Amino acid sequence: MSVKPSSGRIPLRLPTDSSLLQEEELRLLESVVVHSHDAVFIADFRGAGQREVRLVYVNDAVTRITGYDRDELLGRCPRILRGNRPDYDGRIDDIFAAVQAGRPVSSRLELLRKNGSSFWGEFDIVPVYRDGGKAVSHYVCFLRDVTEQRETRLALERSEARFRSMVANISEVFTMIDADRRIVYQSPSVRKVLGFAPEEMTGFAVTDYIHPDDHGLANEALRAVAEKEGASVSATVRARTLHGTYRWVEAVATNLLTDPQLASIVLNWRDVTETRALQQQLLLSDRLASLGTLSAGVAHEINNPLAYITLNIEYVARQLALREAARAESASQGQLAELTDALREANEGAERVRRIVQDLRVFARGESPAHAVRLDLNGVVESSLNLVWNEIRHRARLVRELGPVPGVRADASRLAQVLVNLLLNAAQAIPEGRVDQNEIRVCTRSDSRGWAVIAVSDTGAGIGSEERKQIFDPFFTTKPVGLGTGLGLSIVHGIVRAAGGEVRVDSEVGKGSTFTVKLPPAEAAGTGGDVETSAQPPARRVLIIDDEALVARSLLRSLGDEYEVFSAASADEALEMLARDNRFDLLLCDVLMPQKSGMEFRRALAERYPGLLPRLVFMTGGAFTPESRSFLRETSHRVLEKPFDSAEVRRLLFDQSR
């Protein structure tokens, strides 16, 4: 039987042996399904117990989606679309049973087109009743091809899974906040940085986890970024950890959406605590390097006048002593004695200034690059004590126990840095104002192996057992914020190890600490003693080359009794003198001079008078240029440090002339 179609409509065609629908029902179905974009099937239930299902109607969309013609589908079971999926039979049986029982069904299955290609179909099945609603005779199925939507959804799910995996495994932390600045999403990586689980932070204001002193900076940054979509602002603040401590974090806030009801600001931040500490240390190191260069320059300017002050005072004192012995008048003897005493005191003051300048030069990092030489350990200890005396004297009594120790081979400035760090740590472990109750003891000795030992002990606060395990680790400090970078003892450890030595700490809380440094003797390092120059006859004619006329004049006075002394105010003047007469047994040359330096003078000497090179001795008031530092480190010539006394000059000249 057929129903007359309306204009432009395809009629519902039912097999002659099928159960008939009422004509009114068919017209109603036709009006609903003919133009539907969904594929529409109508099937009836037949057979014993109505277990057989056959299609009695399909619309145009069925042909478009499945590729089958109507005639290929009508009268067939809908299972034809399941393809090679026998595993679906059980599910299809359950669907038919549910519909026959009068329950609508919605589901999604992978189906097969006529050409063998598969697609995902999403369908809704509605039962149709007959006999006054007592039994289900048919069902209507609305089918949609959702393959593309499913692929899109799966792609989104995969993308989200990759995003979550990435967020969970990278070191940076992502935080999303809403218009009220409350956290709506927190990435799992926050646990590595702050110790909180993400869910513990969700719902709280982001400023709850920022140091109170940084609230102003954080709020200003968030206001600025909220004003414009796409805006981005960075800020470095302190974030609170689960344990109540704070870490420095660098955050970039970005405004993604302008809707105030949505989570519109994303914070991308990372832990920069160690980086910030290292940057601060580098800045400090840079300042110290600048200070070292400045100190070396100041020392150079002081040493030149101090050199001739010392030499002249010594010369006058020596001459007065000779005249005092020759005079017989008691009155004159008394006056000469007073003058002699005054000059001796002045000479002691100049010597004290000289020692301070030398201590400053040893400590100044810019003075000379690291190079190992044979050192008198007790001398380095004394220099270091002079540098930190002001820190010690307000806190504790200083006890020196400097015993005999072997010479060690190390860099003087770095070894001084070790001692200064240990002494400052000892002083800072003791509060001010209790000098009579506290003590800092510095001992030097040899151990059973013949190594040199330095022990710095204090009666300060002491160090706990857990802290002692980390005491030499970089950035670890027991000092309050602002008083230490945590690098001092790690530097001590590195310098001592580089010198072939070892360092350890013994401490008890409330009773103080002892840091012990052990260094191998110079001979143990396989370096041997200093190589002496080949023997030469005693120097008789001396040429002094120095742009400081008073230095040259004072040397002339001091050496004139024993040597024939000449002077030149510049390297060029000295070269002119040598062109006329180069019969000099000794040349004393300043390193830094205007126009032409001592280094340039040496190059000219090597070209014109190479035979004089073994007789060249340099004088320096402080090498504060990279070139001069490198030159003095590498030169084989003897070097006389300004200021110097006449005994030192004579000893060096005698050694040079042997």
ChimeraX attribute file (.defattr): number of C-alpha atoms within 10 A of each C-alpha:
attribute: neighborCount
match mode: 1-to-1
recipient: residues
	/A:1	11
	/A:2	12
	/A:3	15
	/A:4	13
	/A:5	12
	/A:6	11
	/A:7	7
	/A:8	6
	/A:9	12
	/A:10	15
	/A:11	18
	/A:12	20
	/A:13	16
	/A:14	19
	/A:15	14
	/A:16	9
	/A:17	8
	/A:18	15
	/A:19	14
	/A:20	14
	/A:21	14
	/A:22	9
	/A:23	12
	/A:24	10
	/A:25	9
	/A:26	17
	/A:27	17
	/A:28	10
	/A:29	14
	/A:30	21
	/A:31	12
	/A:32	11
	/A:33	19
	/A:34	19
	/A:35	15
	/A:36	14
	/A:37	15
	/A:38	20
	/A:39	24
	/A:40	24
	/A:41	22
	/A:42	24
	/A:43	24
	/A:44	25
	/A:45	20
	/A:46	15
	/A:47	8
	/A:48	7
	/A:49	7
	/A:50	13
	/A:51	13
	/A:52	13
	/A:53	20
	/A:54	19
	/A:55	23
	/A:56	23
	/A:57	23
	/A:58	24
	/A:59	22
	/A:60	18
	/A:61	20
	/A:62	22
	/A:63	17
	/A:64	14
	/A:65	17
	/A:66	20
	/A:67	15
	/A:68	15
	/A:69	14
	/A:70	17
	/A:71	10
	/A:72	11
	/A:73	20
	/A:74	20
	/A:75	19
	/A:76	14
	/A:77	15
	/A:78	16
	/A:79	16
	/A:80	13
	/A:81	19
	/A:82	18
	/A:83	16
	/A:84	11
	/A:85	12
	/A:86	11
	/A:87	9
	/A:88	16
	/A:89	12
	/A:90	9
	/A:91	13
	/A:92	16
	/A:93	12
	/A:94	13
	/A:95	18
	/A:96	20
	/A:97	14
	/A:98	15
	/A:99	19
	/A:100	23
	/A:101	12
	/A:102	19
	/A:103	14
	/A:104	17
	/A:105	16
	/A:106	13
	/A:107	12
	/A:108	14
	/A:109	15
	/A:110	17
	/A:111	22
	/A:112	20
	/A:113	18
	/A:114	16
	/A:115	9
	/A:116	13
	/A:117	10
	/A:118	16
	/A:119	19
	/A:120	19
	/A:121	20
	/A:122	17
	/A:123	19
	/A:124	15
	/A:125	22
	/A:126	18
	/A:127	23
	/A:128	20
	/A:129	15
	/A:130	12
	/A:131	8
	/A:132	6
	/A:133	10
	/A:134	9
	/A:135	14
	/A:136	19
	/A:137	22
	/A:138	23
	/A:139	22
	/A:140	22
	/A:141	20
	/A:142	20
	/A:143	23
	/A:144	20
	/A:145	19
	/A:146	16
	/A:147	15
	/A:148	11
	/A:149	11
	/A:150	14
	/A:151	12
	/A:152	12
	/A:153	12
	/A:154	12
	/A:155	12
	/A:156	12
	/A:157	12
	/A:158	12
	/A:159	12
	/A:160	12
	/A:161	12
	/A:162	12
	/A:163	12
	/A:164	13
	/A:165	12
	/A:166	13
	/A:167	17
	/A:168	17
	/A:169	13
	/A:170	12
	/A:171	16
	/A:172	19
	/A:173	23
	/A:174	22
	/A:175	23
	/A:176	21
	/A:177	23
	/A:178	20
	/A:179	15
	/A:180	12
	/A:181	18
	/A:182	19
	/A:183	23
	/A:184	19
	/A:185	18
	/A:186	22
	/A:187	20
	/A:188	23
	/A:189	22
	/A:190	23
	/A:191	16
	/A:192	13
	/A:193	19
	/A:194	19
	/A:195	13
	/A:196	17
	/A:197	16
	/A:198	17
	/A:199	13
	/A:200	9
	/A:201	19
	/A:202	17
	/A:203	15
	/A:204	15
	/A:205	16
	/A:206	22
	/A:207	18
	/A:208	13
	/A:209	18
	/A:210	20
	/A:211	18
	/A:212	15
	/A:213	10
	/A:214	15
	/A:215	16
	/A:216	11
	/A:217	13
	/A:218	22
	/A:219	14
	/A:220	12
	/A:221	17
	/A:222	20
	/A:223	11
	/A:224	14
	/A:225	21
	/A:226	22
	/A:227	11
	/A:228	14
	/A:229	15
	/A:230	14
	/A:231	14
	/A:232	19
	/A:233	17
	/A:234	17
	/A:235	16
	/A:236	17
	/A:237	21
	/A:238	22
	/A:239	23
	/A:240	22
	/A:241	17
	/A:242	13
	/A:243	9
	/A:244	10
	/A:245	11
	/A:246	17
	/A:247	20
	/A:248	20
	/A:249	21
	/A:250	20
	/A:251	23
	/A:252	18
	/A:253	26
	/A:254	22
	/A:255	21
	/A:256	18
	/A:257	16
	/A:258	16
	/A:259	11
	/A:260	12
	/A:261	10
	/A:262	13
	/A:263	21
	/A:264	19
	/A:265	27
	/A:266	21
	/A:267	22
	/A:268	16
	/A:269	20
	/A:270	20
	/A:271	22
	/A:272	17
	/A:273	16
	/A:274	13
	/A:275	11
	/A:276	14
	/A:277	16
	/A:278	17
	/A:279	12
	/A:280	13
	/A:281	17
	/A:282	12
	/A:283	12
	/A:284	13
	/A:285	13
	/A:286	12
	/A:287	12
	/A:288	16
	/A:289	16
	/A:290	15
	/A:291	15
	/A:292	22
	/A:293	23
	/A:294	16
	/A:295	23
	/A:296	28
	/A:297	20
	/A:298	17
	/A:299	25
	/A:300	22
	/A:301	13
	/A:302	18
	/A:303	23
	/A:304	20
	/A:305	16
	/A:306	22
	/A:307	24
	/A:308	23
	/A:309	22
	/A:310	24
	/A:311	24
	/A:312	23
	/A:313	22
	/A:314	20
	/A:315	20
	/A:316	17
	/A:317	21
	/A:318	16
	/A:319	12
	/A:320	17
	/A:321	16
	/A:322	11
	/A:323	14
	/A:324	19
	/A:325	10
	/A:326	10
	/A:327	12
	/A:328	10
	/A:329	9
	/A:330	10
	/A:331	10
	/A:332	13
	/A:333	17
	/A:334	12
	/A:335	12
	/A:336	19
	/A:337	16
	/A:338	12
	/A:339	16
	/A:340	20
	/A:341	13
	/A:342	14
	/A:343	20
	/A:344	17
	/A:345	13
	/A:346	16
	/A:347	20
	/A:348	14
	/A:349	13
	/A:350	19
	/A:351	19
	/A:352	12
	/A:353	16
	/A:354	21
	/A:355	15
	/A:356	16
	/A:357	23
	/A:358	21
	/A:359	20
	/A:360	22
	/A:361	26
	/A:362	24
	/A:363	24
	/A:364	23
	/A:365	22
	/A:366	25
	/A:367	26
	/A:368	27
	/A:369	15
	/A:370	14
	/A:371	13
	/A:372	15
	/A:373	15
	/A:374	19
	/A:375	18
	/A:376	14
	/A:377	24
	/A:378	19
	/A:379	12
	/A:380	19
	/A:381	21
	/A:382	15
	/A:383	20
	/A:384	24
	/A:385	22
	/A:386	15
	/A:387	17
	/A:388	16
	/A:389	14
	/A:390	11
	/A:391	16
	/A:392	21
	/A:393	16
	/A:394	16
	/A:395	24
	/A:396	25
	/A:397	17
	/A:398	17
	/A:399	12
	/A:400	15
	/A:401	13
	/A:402	16
	/A:403	14
	/A:404	12
	/A:405	19
	/A:406	22
	/A:407	19
	/A:408	22
	/A:409	26
	/A:410	23
	/A:411	20
	/A:412	21
	/A:413	24
	/A:414	23
	/A:415	23
	/A:416	24
	/A:417	22
	/A:418	21
	/A:419	24
	/A:420	22
	/A:421	18
	/A:422	22
	/A:423	26
	/A:424	16
	/A:425	20
	/A:426	28
	/A:427	27
	/A:428	18
	/A:429	20
	/A:430	24
	/A:431	14
	/A:432	15
	/A:433	12
	/A:434	13
	/A:435	17
	/A:436	10
	/A:437	11
	/A:438	20
	/A:439	23
	/A:440	25
	/A:441	19
	/A:442	22
	/A:443	17
	/A:444	22
	/A:445	18
	/A:446	18
	/A:447	11
	/A:448	6
	/A:449	8
	/A:450	15
	/A:451	21
	/A:452	24
	/A:453	22
	/A:454	25
	/A:455	20
	/A:456	21
	/A:457	24
	/A:458	27
	/A:459	22
	/A:460	25
	/A:461	18
	/A:462	20
	/A:463	21
	/A:464	14
	/A:465	13
	/A:466	8
	/A:467	12
	/A:468	17
	/A:469	11
	/A:470	13
	/A:471	23
	/A:472	22
	/A:473	16
	/A:474	16
	/A:475	19
	/A:476	17
	/A:477	19
	/A:478	15
	/A:479	13
	/A:480	8
	/A:481	8
	/A:482	6
	/A:483	10
	/A:484	15
	/A:485	20
	/A:486	20
	/A:487	19
	/A:488	23
	/A:489	22
	/A:490	17
	/A:491	18
	/A:492	23
	/A:493	20
	/A:494	16
	/A:495	20
	/A:496	20
	/A:497	15
	/A:498	11
	/A:499	19
	/A:500	16
	/A:501	18
	/A:502	18
	/A:503	20
	/A:504	14
	/A:505	17
	/A:506	14
	/A:507	20
	/A:508	16
	/A:509	12
	/A:510	12
	/A:511	12
	/A:512	21
	/A:513	23
	/A:514	21
	/A:515	19
	/A:516	19
	/A:517	24
	/A:518	23
	/A:519	25
	/A:520	22
	/A:521	23
	/A:522	21
	/A:523	14
	/A:524	14
	/A:525	12
	/A:526	9
	/A:527	12
	/A:528	11
	/A:529	9
	/A:530	8
	/A:531	6
	/A:532	9
	/A:533	14
	/A:534	10
	/A:535	10
	/A:536	14
	/A:537	10
	/A:538	15
	/A:539	19
	/A:540	14
	/A:541	16
	/A:542	22
	/A:543	25
	/A:544	25
	/A:545	29
	/A:546	28
	/A:547	20
	/A:548	16
	/A:549	14
	/A:550	16
	/A:551	24
	/A:552	23
	/A:553	20
	/A:554	21
	/A:555	24
	/A:556	20
	/A:557	14
	/A:558	23
	/A:559	17
	/A:560	14
	/A:561	9
	/A:562	11
	/A:563	17
	/A:564	15
	/A:565	22
	/A:566	19
	/A:567	23
	/A:568	20
	/A:569	15
	/A:570	22
	/A:571	25
	/A:572	17
	/A:573	13
	/A:574	21
	/A:575	19
	/A:576	12
	/A:577	15
	/A:578	16
	/A:579	11
	/A:580	8
	/A:581	9
	/A:582	16
	/A:583	12
	/A:584	18
	/A:585	21
	/A:586	24
	/A:587	24
	/A:588	23
	/A:589	29
	/A:590	26
	/A:591	25
	/A:592	23
	/A:593	18
	/A:594	10
	/A:595	9
	/A:596	13
	/A:597	19
	/A:598	23
	/A:599	21
	/A:600	16
	/A:601	20
	/A:602	20
	/A:603	13
	/A:604	15
	/A:605	17
	/A:606	13
	/A:607	10
	/A:608	13
	/A:609	15
	/A:610	12
	/A:611	11
	/A:612	17
	/A:613	15
	/A:614	18
	/A:615	19
	/A:616	19
	/A:617	21
	/A:618	22
	/A:619	21
	/A:620	21
	/A:621	28
	/A:622	28
	/A:623	23
	/A:624	22
	/A:625	16
	/A:626	13
	/A:627	11
	/A:628	20
	/A:629	16
	/A:630	13
	/A:631	15
	/A:632	19
	/A:633	13
	/A:634	10
	/A:635	11
	/A:636	11
	/A:637	15
	/A:638	19
	/A:639	18
	/A:640	19
	/A:641	17
	/A:642	25
	/A:643	29
	/A:644	20
	/A:645	21
	/A:646	17
	/A:647	10
	/A:648	13
	/A:649	16
	/A:650	14
	/A:651	11
	/A:652	15
	/A:653	21
	/A:654	14
	/A:655	16
	/A:656	24
	/A:657	19
	/A:658	13
